Amino acid sequence: MPDSPAPGRTVTATALNDFIRAAFEACRLPTADAQRIAGLMVEADLIGADNHGVFRLAQYVRRIKAGGVAVHADIAVIKETDSTALVDGGNAMGHLVMHRATELAIEKAAQRGVAWVGTRNSNHAGPAALYAAMPLKHDMIGLYIAVGNANHMAPWGGIDMLLSTNPIAIAVPTHEEPPVVLDMATSVAAYGKVKGAAQRGEMMPEGWMMDRQGRPITDPKRADEGFVLPIGSYKGYGLALLFGLLAGTLNGAAMGKDVVDFNADDKSATNTGQLIVALRVDAFGPVEAFKRSVDRVVREIRNSARLPGVETIRLPGEQSYAKRQARRAGGIPLHPNLVTQLDKLADQLKIETLPAA
């Protein structure tokens, strides 16, 4: 008889942070770097980006051990002006590269009103919202774009996978309401959701993927037989292309055929490209007045007339904000299959397993 699946587990943010940090320390990352990455990955799980938090840990560890990611890397600014910069990540973990790039954008925007910082030789960095939201604490608007770490989308009308699901996130500060934070892929579903469905043994809705004959794929285990579909048909294809040119080609990072599939290749450097823009609100007017105006628009939309059967009109970022509050208080739920994977990883790395909350 096969073993029964492990039960799910709810863990505290602190315990999850300690576990992730210990895993990276076991891979010989410096403690400060391990802690930085752990904090960002836990934040991903807190906001409900479950396919970009601890879900990715085993893959990250595998790539580090295979030499695909540098443990000791020099993250350096190689070109800059007063309001722009290009950061070479030295093949470090993407979380470290993007945290540095975002801090630099905030510093430059504080002086010049707006800053644009691009990266190359980076890696997967988790959900886009993490970095778009960082400028909010400084009364700034944040915008983040990245080239995804594998090509899962074809040009509109084609079948060759030359584009990734290149995401965008935009974060706008508010006064009393939750910040407005849009985080979306240029595909109908981010590929992380496909991977998540496969791990949980779930089927996908029709419309996420199609095969090379144009037939829908609903079994995530058949994902290699086709590609994800862009949002808004040719419009999503256009966005993915332009985002890739801005975050990849402009920075000297991988785009098109040069993109390395980090799901299948653990040894090669991905040369991932990203960009972060920070914009000071007070460059356009009083900060408090702007925030109150955003609150007003949010409430107008939330309280607007609804279609029959619709209970709530939501704003981008509301559900993530609510999940963060709930998970900070009640713990982060982990799927049984993920628990099994993490327990095996703990055994391999000779670290303590995750305790339940």
C-alpha positions as a Markdown table, in Angstrom:
| # | Residue | x | y | z |
|---|---|---|---|---|
| 1 | Met | 0.0 | 0.0 | 0.0 |
| 2 | Pro | 1.4 | 3.5 | -0.8 |
| 3 | Asp | 2.1 | 5.8 | 2.1 |
| 4 | Ser | -0.8 | 8.1 | 2.9 |
| 5 | Pro | -0.1 | 11.8 | 2.3 |
| 6 | Ala | 1.2 | 13.9 | 5.2 |
| 7 | Pro | -1.4 | 16.1 | 6.9 |
| 8 | Gly | -1.3 | 19.8 | 6.1 |
| 9 | Arg | 0.5 | 22.1 | 8.5 |
| 10 | Thr | -0.1 | 25.6 | 9.7 |
| 11 | Val | 3.1 | 27.4 | 10.7 |
| 12 | Thr | 3.9 | 30.8 | 12.2 |
| 13 | Ala | 5.7 | 33.4 | 10.1 |
| 14 | Thr | 8.6 | 33.3 | 12.6 |
| 15 | Ala | 9.0 | 29.5 | 12.4 |
| 16 | Leu | 8.9 | 29.7 | 8.6 |
| 17 | Asn | 11.5 | 32.4 | 8.5 |
| 18 | Asp | 13.8 | 30.4 | 10.7 |
| 19 | Phe | 13.4 | 27.3 | 8.6 |
| 20 | Ile | 14.1 | 29.1 | 5.3 |
| 21 | Arg | 17.1 | 30.9 | 6.8 |
| 22 | Ala | 18.5 | 27.6 | 8.1 |
| 23 | Ala | 18.1 | 26.0 | 4.7 |
| 24 | Phe | 20.1 | 28.7 | 3.0 |
| 25 | Glu | 22.7 | 28.7 | 5.7 |
| 26 | Ala | 23.0 | 25.0 | 5.2 |
| 27 | Cys | 23.8 | 25.8 | 1.5 |
| 28 | Arg | 26.6 | 28.1 | 2.8 |
| 29 | Leu | 24.9 | 31.5 | 2.1 |
| 30 | Pro | 26.1 | 34.2 | 4.5 |
| 31 | Thr | 23.7 | 34.6 | 7.4 |
| 32 | Ala | 22.7 | 38.1 | 6.5 |
| 33 | Asp | 21.8 | 37.0 | 2.9 |
| 34 | Ala | 19.9 | 34.0 | 4.2 |
| 35 | Gln | 17.9 | 36.1 | 6.5 |
| 36 | Arg | 17.1 | 38.7 | 3.8 |
| 37 | Ile | 15.9 | 36.0 | 1.4 |
| 38 | Ala | 13.9 | 34.3 | 4.1 |
| 39 | Gly | 12.1 | 37.5 | 5.1 |
| 40 | Leu | 11.1 | 38.2 | 1.5 |
| 41 | Met | 9.9 | 34.6 | 0.9 |
| 42 | Val | 7.9 | 34.6 | 4.1 |
| 43 | Glu | 6.3 | 37.9 | 3.1 |
| 44 | Ala | 5.3 | 36.2 | -0.2 |
| 45 | Asp | 3.5 | 33.5 | 1.8 |
| 46 | Leu | 1.9 | 36.1 | 4.1 |
| 47 | Ile | 0.3 | 38.0 | 1.3 |
| 48 | Gly | -1.0 | 34.7 | -0.3 |
| 49 | Ala | 1.5 | 34.4 | -3.1 |
| 50 | Asp | 1.8 | 30.8 | -2.2 |
| 51 | Asn | 3.5 | 29.7 | -5.4 |
| 52 | His | 6.4 | 32.2 | -4.8 |
| 53 | Gly | 7.2 | 31.7 | -1.2 |
| 54 | Val | 8.4 | 28.5 | 0.6 |
| 55 | Phe | 6.9 | 26.6 | -2.3 |
| 56 | Arg | 10.1 | 27.5 | -4.2 |
| 57 | Leu | 12.6 | 26.6 | -1.5 |
| 58 | Ala | 13.5 | 23.1 | -2.7 |
| 59 | Gln | 14.0 | 24.4 | -6.3 |
| 60 | Tyr | 16.2 | 27.3 | -5.0 |
| 61 | Val | 18.3 | 24.8 | -2.9 |
| 62 | Arg | 18.6 | 22.5 | -5.9 |
| 63 | Arg | 19.9 | 25.2 | -8.2 |
| 64 | Ile | 22.3 | 26.5 | -5.5 |
| 65 | Lys | 23.8 | 23.0 | -5.0 |
| 66 | Ala | 24.0 | 22.5 | -8.8 |
| 67 | Gly | 26.0 | 25.7 | -9.2 |
| 68 | Gly | 23.2 | 27.6 | -11.1 |
| 69 | Val | 23.1 | 30.4 | -8.5 |
| 70 | Ala | 26.2 | 32.0 | -6.8 |
| 71 | Val | 26.4 | 31.7 | -3.1 |
| 72 | His | 28.9 | 34.5 | -2.7 |
| 73 | Ala | 28.2 | 37.1 | -5.4 |
| 74 | Asp | 29.2 | 40.7 | -6.0 |
| 75 | Ile | 26.0 | 42.8 | -6.6 |
| 76 | Ala | 27.4 | 45.9 | -8.3 |
| 77 | Val | 26.1 | 49.1 | -10.0 |
| 78 | Ile | 27.9 | 49.1 | -13.3 |
| 79 | Lys | 26.2 | 52.2 | -14.9 |
| 80 | Glu | 24.3 | 55.1 | -13.5 |
| 81 | Thr | 23.0 | 58.6 | -13.8 |
| 82 | Asp | 21.3 | 60.8 | -11.2 |
| 83 | Ser | 18.0 | 59.0 | -11.8 |
| 84 | Thr | 18.9 | 55.7 | -13.4 |
| 85 | Ala | 21.1 | 52.7 | -12.7 |
| 86 | Leu | 22.0 | 49.3 | -14.1 |
| 87 | Val | 22.7 | 46.6 | -11.4 |
| 88 | Asp | 24.7 | 43.5 | -12.2 |
| 89 | Gly | 23.5 | 40.8 | -9.8 |
| 90 | Gly | 26.6 | 38.6 | -10.2 |
| 91 | Asn | 24.2 | 35.6 | -10.5 |
| 92 | Ala | 23.1 | 36.1 | -6.8 |
| 93 | Met | 19.7 | 35.0 | -5.6 |
| 94 | Gly | 17.2 | 37.3 | -7.2 |
| 95 | His | 15.7 | 38.4 | -3.9 |
| 96 | Leu | 19.1 | 39.9 | -2.9 |
| 97 | Val | 19.5 | 41.6 | -6.3 |
| 98 | Met | 16.1 | 43.1 | -6.4 |
| 99 | His | 16.2 | 44.3 | -2.8 |
| 100 | Arg | 19.4 | 46.2 | -3.6 |
| 101 | Ala | 18.0 | 47.5 | -6.8 |
| 102 | Thr | 14.8 | 48.7 | -5.1 |
| 103 | Glu | 16.7 | 50.4 | -2.3 |
| 104 | Leu | 18.8 | 52.2 | -4.9 |
| 105 | Ala | 15.7 | 53.3 | -6.8 |
| 106 | Ile | 14.2 | 54.7 | -3.6 |
| 107 | Glu | 17.4 | 56.5 | -2.8 |
| 108 | Lys | 17.6 | 58.1 | -6.2 |
| 109 | Ala | 13.9 | 59.0 | -6.3 |
| 110 | Ala | 14.3 | 60.8 | -3.0 |
| 111 | Gln | 16.8 | 63.1 | -4.6 |
| 112 | Arg | 15.4 | 63.4 | -8.2 |
| 113 | Gly | 11.7 | 62.6 | -7.8 |
| 114 | Val | 11.8 | 59.5 | -10.0 |
| 115 | Ala | 14.3 | 56.7 | -10.6 |
| 116 | Trp | 14.5 | 53.7 | -12.9 |
| 117 | Val | 16.8 | 50.8 | -12.0 |
| 118 | Gly | 17.4 | 47.8 | -14.2 |
| 119 | Thr | 19.1 | 44.5 | -13.3 |
| 120 | Arg | 20.9 | 41.8 | -15.2 |
| 121 | Asn | 22.6 | 38.5 | -14.1 |
| 122 | Ser | 19.8 | 38.2 | -11.5 |
| 123 | Asn | 17.5 | 35.3 | -10.7 |
| 124 | His | 13.9 | 34.5 | -9.8 |
| 125 | Ala | 13.0 | 36.9 | -7.0 |
| 126 | Gly | 9.5 | 35.9 | -5.9 |
| 127 | Pro | 6.3 | 37.8 | -6.5 |
| 128 | Ala | 6.4 | 41.2 | -8.2 |
| 129 | Ala | 4.4 | 42.9 | -5.5 |
| 130 | Leu | 7.2 | 42.5 | -3.0 |
| 131 | Tyr | 9.3 | 45.1 | -4.7 |
| 132 | Ala | 6.6 | 47.4 | -6.1 |
| 133 | Ala | 5.3 | 47.8 | -2.5 |
| 134 | Met | 8.7 | 48.7 | -1.0 |
| 135 | Pro | 8.5 | 52.4 | -2.1 |
| 136 | Leu | 5.1 | 52.8 | -0.4 |
| 137 | Lys | 6.8 | 53.4 | 3.0 |
| 138 | His | 8.5 | 56.4 | 1.5 |
| 139 | Asp | 5.3 | 58.0 | 0.0 |
| 140 | Met | 6.3 | 56.8 | -3.4 |
| 141 | Ile | 4.6 | 54.8 | -6.1 |
| 142 | Gly | 6.4 | 51.6 | -7.2 |
| 143 | Leu | 6.4 | 49.8 | -10.5 |
| 144 | Tyr | 8.2 | 46.5 | -11.1 |
| 145 | Ile | 8.6 | 44.4 | -14.3 |
| 146 | Ala | 10.5 | 41.2 | -14.9 |
| 147 | Val | 11.4 | 38.7 | -17.5 |
| 148 | Gly | 10.1 | 35.3 | -16.3 |
| 149 | Asn | 12.5 | 32.5 | -15.7 |
| 150 | Ala | 11.2 | 30.2 | -18.4 |
| 151 | Asn | 9.4 | 30.7 | -21.7 |
| 152 | His | 5.9 | 29.4 | -21.3 |
| 153 | Met | 4.1 | 31.6 | -23.9 |
| 154 | Ala | 4.2 | 31.8 | -27.7 |
| 155 | Pro | 3.8 | 34.9 | -29.9 |
| 156 | Trp | 0.1 | 35.4 | -30.7 |
| 157 | Gly | -0.7 | 32.9 | -33.5 |
| 158 | Gly | 2.5 | 31.0 | -33.1 |
| 159 | Ile | 3.6 | 27.8 | -31.3 |
| 160 | Asp | 7.3 | 28.5 | -30.5 |
| 161 | Met | 7.7 | 29.5 | -26.8 |
| 162 | Leu | 9.7 | 32.7 | -27.1 |
| 163 | Leu | 8.1 | 34.7 | -24.3 |
| 164 | Ser | 7.7 | 34.3 | -20.6 |
| 165 | Thr | 4.7 | 35.3 | -18.5 |
| 166 | Asn | 6.6 | 38.6 | -17.8 |
| 167 | Pro | 4.8 | 40.1 | -14.8 |
| 168 | Ile | 4.1 | 43.7 | -13.8 |
| 169 | Ala | 3.3 | 45.1 | -10.4 |
| 170 | Ile | 2.2 | 48.7 | -9.5 |
| 171 | Ala | 1.7 | 49.8 | -5.9 |
| 172 | Val | 0.0 | 53.1 | -5.0 |
| 173 | Pro | -0.2 | 54.5 | -1.5 |
| 174 | Thr | -3.4 | 55.3 | 0.3 |
| 175 | His | -4.4 | 57.1 | 3.5 |
| 176 | Glu | -6.8 | 54.7 | 5.4 |
| 177 | Glu | -7.6 | 52.0 | 2.8 |
| 178 | Pro | -5.2 | 49.1 | 2.0 |
| 179 | Pro | -2.7 | 50.1 | -0.6 |
| 180 | Val | -3.7 | 49.5 | -4.2 |
| 181 | Val | -1.3 | 46.9 | -5.4 |
| 182 | Leu | -1.7 | 45.3 | -8.8 |
| 183 | Asp | 0.4 | 42.2 | -9.4 |
| 184 | Met | -0.2 | 40.2 | -12.6 |
| 185 | Ala | 1.3 | 38.1 | -15.2 |
| 186 | Thr | 0.8 | 38.9 | -18.9 |
| 187 | Ser | -0.6 | 35.4 | -19.2 |
| 188 | Val | -4.1 | 34.3 | -18.1 |
| 189 | Ala | -2.4 | 32.4 | -15.3 |
| 190 | Ala | 1.1 | 32.7 | -14.0 |
| 191 | Tyr | 3.1 | 29.5 | -14.5 |
| 192 | Gly | 3.6 | 29.2 | -10.8 |
| 193 | Lys | -0.1 | 28.5 | -10.6 |
| 194 | Val | 0.3 | 25.7 | -13.0 |
| 195 | Lys | 3.1 | 24.2 | -10.9 |
| 196 | Gly | 1.0 | 24.7 | -7.8 |
| 197 | Ala | -2.0 | 22.9 | -9.3 |
| 198 | Ala | 0.3 | 20.0 | -10.3 |
| 199 | Gln | 1.7 | 19.7 | -6.7 |
| 200 | Arg | -1.7 | 19.7 | -5.2 |
| 201 | Gly | -3.1 | 17.2 | -7.7 |
| 202 | Glu | -5.7 | 19.6 | -9.0 |
| 203 | Met | -6.9 | 20.3 | -12.6 |
| 204 | Met | -6.7 | 23.7 | -14.3 |
| 205 | Pro | -9.6 | 25.7 | -15.6 |
| 206 | Glu | -10.0 | 25.6 | -19.4 |
| 207 | Gly | -8.4 | 28.7 | -20.9 |
| 208 | Trp | -5.1 | 28.7 | -19.0 |
| 209 | Met | -3.2 | 26.6 | -21.5 |
| 210 | Met | -3.5 | 25.0 | -24.9 |
| 211 | Asp | -1.5 | 22.4 | -26.8 |
| 212 | Arg | 0.3 | 23.0 | -30.2 |
| 213 | Gln | -2.9 | 22.0 | -32.0 |
| 214 | Gly | -4.9 | 24.7 | -30.3 |
| 215 | Arg | -6.7 | 22.3 | -27.9 |
| 216 | Pro | -7.2 | 23.2 | -24.3 |
| 217 | Ile | -5.0 | 21.6 | -21.6 |
| 218 | Thr | -6.6 | 21.2 | -18.2 |
| 219 | Asp | -4.2 | 18.6 | -16.6 |
| 220 | Pro | -1.1 | 20.5 | -15.3 |
| 221 | Lys | 0.9 | 17.3 | -15.6 |
| 222 | Arg | 0.6 | 17.8 | -19.4 |
| 223 | Ala | 1.9 | 21.3 | -19.3 |
| 224 | Asp | 5.0 | 20.4 | -21.4 |
| 225 | Glu | 2.7 | 19.6 | -24.3 |
| 226 | Gly | 1.7 | 23.3 | -24.8 |
| 227 | Phe | 1.9 | 26.8 | -23.5 |
| 228 | Val | 0.0 | 29.3 | -21.4 |
| 229 | Leu | -2.3 | 31.8 | -23.0 |
| 230 | Pro | -1.8 | 35.6 | -22.9 |
| 231 | Ile | -4.4 | 37.9 | -21.3 |
| 232 | Gly | -6.6 | 39.6 | -23.8 |
| 233 | Ser | -5.2 | 37.5 | -26.7 |
| 234 | Tyr | -2.9 | 39.6 | -28.9 |
| 235 | Lys | -2.9 | 42.5 | -26.3 |
| 236 | Gly | -1.3 | 40.3 | -23.6 |
| 237 | Tyr | 1.3 | 39.1 | -26.2 |
| 238 | Gly | 2.2 | 42.7 | -26.9 |
| 239 | Leu | 2.6 | 43.5 | -23.2 |
| 240 | Ala | 4.8 | 40.4 | -22.6 |
| 241 | Leu | 7.0 | 41.4 | -25.6 |
| 242 | Leu | 7.4 | 45.0 | -24.5 |
| 243 | Phe | 7.9 | 44.2 | -20.8 |
| 244 | Gly | 10.6 | 41.7 | -21.9 |
| 245 | Leu | 12.4 | 44.4 | -24.0 |
| 246 | Leu | 12.3 | 46.9 | -21.1 |
| 247 | Ala | 13.3 | 44.5 | -18.3 |
| 248 | Gly | 15.5 | 42.2 | -20.3 |
| 249 | Thr | 16.9 | 43.5 | -23.6 |
| 250 | Leu | 17.5 | 47.0 | -22.3 |
| 251 | Asn | 19.5 | 45.7 | -19.4 |
| 252 | Gly | 21.6 | 43.2 | -21.4 |
| 253 | Ala | 19.6 | 40.4 | -19.7 |
| 254 | Ala | 18.1 | 37.3 | -21.3 |
| 255 | Met | 15.1 | 37.6 | -23.6 |
| 256 | Gly | 13.5 | 35.3 | -26.3 |
| 257 | Lys | 15.6 | 32.3 | -27.1 |
| 258 | Asp | 18.2 | 33.3 | -24.5 |
| 259 | Val | 15.9 | 32.7 | -21.6 |
| 260 | Val | 16.9 | 29.7 | -19.5 |
| 261 | Asp | 14.2 | 27.4 | -18.2 |
| 262 | Phe | 15.1 | 27.3 | -14.5 |
| 263 | Asn | 12.6 | 24.5 | -13.9 |
| 264 | Ala | 14.5 | 22.2 | -16.2 |
| 265 | Asp | 18.1 | 23.5 | -15.9 |
| 266 | Asp | 19.7 | 23.7 | -12.5 |
| 267 | Lys | 23.2 | 24.4 | -13.6 |
| 268 | Ser | 23.0 | 27.4 | -16.0 |
| 269 | Ala | 22.9 | 31.0 | -14.9 |
| 270 | Thr | 19.6 | 32.5 | -16.0 |
| 271 | Asn | 20.8 | 36.1 | -16.5 |
| 272 | Thr | 17.3 | 37.3 | -15.4 |
| 273 | Gly | 16.4 | 40.9 | -16.0 |
| 274 | Gln | 14.1 | 43.1 | -13.9 |
| 275 | Leu | 13.4 | 46.7 | -13.5 |
| 276 | Ile | 12.0 | 48.8 | -10.6 |
| 277 | Val | 10.7 | 52.4 | -10.8 |
| 278 | Ala | 10.1 | 54.6 | -7.8 |
| 279 | Leu | 8.1 | 57.8 | -8.1 |
| 280 | Arg | 7.8 | 60.4 | -5.4 |
| 281 | Val | 4.2 | 61.5 | -5.0 |
| 282 | Asp | 5.1 | 65.0 | -3.8 |
| 283 | Ala | 6.7 | 65.6 | -7.1 |
| 284 | Phe | 3.1 | 66.1 | -8.3 |
| 285 | Gly | 1.4 | 67.6 | -5.3 |
| 286 | Pro | 0.7 | 67.2 | -1.5 |
| 287 | Val | 1.1 | 63.6 | -0.4 |
| 288 | Glu | -1.8 | 63.6 | 2.0 |
| 289 | Ala | -4.2 | 65.0 | -0.5 |
| 290 | Phe | -3.2 | 62.4 | -3.0 |
| 291 | Lys | -3.7 | 59.6 | -0.6 |
| 292 | Arg | -7.1 | 60.8 | 0.5 |
| 293 | Ser | -8.1 | 61.1 | -3.2 |
| 294 | Val | -7.0 | 57.5 | -3.8 |
| 295 | Asp | -9.1 | 56.5 | -0.8 |
| 296 | Arg | -12.1 | 58.2 | -2.3 |
| 297 | Val | -11.7 | 56.5 | -5.6 |
| 298 | Val | -11.3 | 53.1 | -3.9 |
| 299 | Arg | -14.5 | 53.6 | -1.9 |
| 300 | Glu | -16.4 | 54.8 | -5.0 |
| 301 | Ile | -15.4 | 51.6 | -6.8 |
| 302 | Arg | -16.0 | 49.3 | -3.8 |
| 303 | Asn | -19.5 | 50.8 | -3.2 |
| 304 | Ser | -20.6 | 51.0 | -6.8 |
| 305 | Ala | -23.6 | 49.0 | -8.2 |
| 306 | Arg | -23.0 | 45.3 | -8.6 |
| 307 | Leu | -24.2 | 42.7 | -11.1 |
| 308 | Pro | -26.7 | 40.2 | -9.8 |
| 309 | Gly | -24.9 | 37.5 | -7.7 |
| 310 | Val | -21.8 | 39.6 | -7.0 |
| 311 | Glu | -21.3 | 40.2 | -3.3 |
| 312 | Thr | -18.2 | 42.4 | -3.4 |
| 313 | Ile | -16.3 | 44.5 | -5.8 |
| 314 | Arg | -12.6 | 44.1 | -4.9 |
| 315 | Leu | -9.7 | 46.4 | -5.5 |
| 316 | Pro | -6.2 | 45.1 | -6.5 |
| 317 | Gly | -4.3 | 44.2 | -3.3 |
| 318 | Glu | -7.2 | 43.9 | -1.0 |
| 319 | Gln | -7.2 | 40.2 | -0.7 |
| 320 | Ser | -3.4 | 40.1 | -0.2 |
| 321 | Tyr | -3.7 | 42.7 | 2.5 |
| 322 | Ala | -6.5 | 40.7 | 4.3 |
| 323 | Lys | -4.5 | 37.4 | 4.0 |
| 324 | Arg | -1.5 | 39.1 | 5.5 |
| 325 | Gln | -3.4 | 40.2 | 8.5 |
| 326 | Ala | -5.0 | 36.8 | 9.0 |
| 327 | Arg | -1.8 | 34.8 | 8.4 |
| 328 | Arg | 0.2 | 37.0 | 10.7 |
| 329 | Ala | -2.3 | 36.3 | 13.4 |
| 330 | Gly | -3.3 | 32.7 | 12.7 |
| 331 | Gly | -0.4 | 31.2 | 10.8 |
| 332 | Ile | 0.5 | 30.2 | 7.3 |
| 333 | Pro | -1.2 | 27.1 | 5.9 |
| 334 | Leu | 0.9 | 24.6 | 4.0 |
| 335 | His | -0.5 | 22.0 | 1.6 |
| 336 | Pro | 0.2 | 18.3 | 2.6 |
| 337 | Asn | 2.3 | 17.7 | -0.5 |
| 338 | Leu | 4.4 | 20.8 | 0.3 |
| 339 | Val | 4.9 | 19.6 | 3.9 |
| 340 | Thr | 6.2 | 16.3 | 2.6 |
| 341 | Gln | 8.6 | 18.1 | 0.3 |
| 342 | Leu | 9.8 | 20.4 | 3.0 |
| 343 | Asp | 10.3 | 17.6 | 5.5 |
| 344 | Lys | 12.4 | 15.7 | 3.0 |
| 345 | Leu | 14.4 | 18.8 | 2.3 |
| 346 | Ala | 15.0 | 19.3 | 6.1 |
| 347 | Asp | 16.3 | 15.7 | 6.2 |
| 348 | Gln | 18.6 | 16.3 | 3.3 |
| 349 | Leu | 20.0 | 19.5 | 4.7 |
| 350 | Lys | 20.2 | 18.2 | 8.2 |
| 351 | Ile | 18.1 | 21.0 | 9.7 |
| 352 | Glu | 15.0 | 20.8 | 12.0 |
| 353 | Thr | 11.6 | 20.3 | 10.4 |
| 354 | Leu | 9.0 | 23.0 | 10.4 |
| 355 | Pro | 7.0 | 22.9 | 13.7 |
| 356 | Ala | 3.2 | 23.4 | 13.5 |
| 357 | Ala | 1.9 | 26.7 | 14.9 |
